[in-house]
Amino acid sequence: MFTSQFGVLLNKSISGSVRCVELANLDSDTDMEIIVGDGTIVSMSCQGHLTIFESDGTQTWQSSDLGKTVTRVKAADMDGDGNMECEFEGYNLE
C-alpha cells in the first residue's frame, strides 16, 4: 500500500508539512483509508488540514483550514453508531 509512488503523490497533495498519519477503514469497504494531518506557520499563525486518501493514493476529502497545526489524528467509532469518526489535536501560536 505505501509505495514510493504514493509518497510522491502525498507530497504533492498536502499543503503543509505532514505531522501525523492514521489508517482506518472509514467507508466500510475492504481497504484502509489514509488520514493525514498537516500544518504550517504563515505570518505567525498556524494553518492545518485533515486530508483523506484511498489506499491507492486518490485524495477523497480535505478539510478547510483548521487554524491549527494538526499533531495527532485518531479514527474510531466514538459514539457507538457503527460509523467511524475522526478527532484531531493541534496547536496554534496564540
RANOR-V421548 format. One line per field, one symbol per residue. ss: DSSP state (a for helix, b for strand, c for the rest). burial: # if it has 24 or more other C-alpha atoms within 12 Angstrom, else .. Layout:
ss=???
burial=???
This chain:
ss=cccaaaaaaaaaacccbbbbbbbbccccccccbbbbbbbbbbccbbbccbbbbcccccbbbbccccccbbbbbbbbccccccccbbbbbbbccc
burial=.........#..##############......########.....##########.#.#...#..##########..........#.#.#....
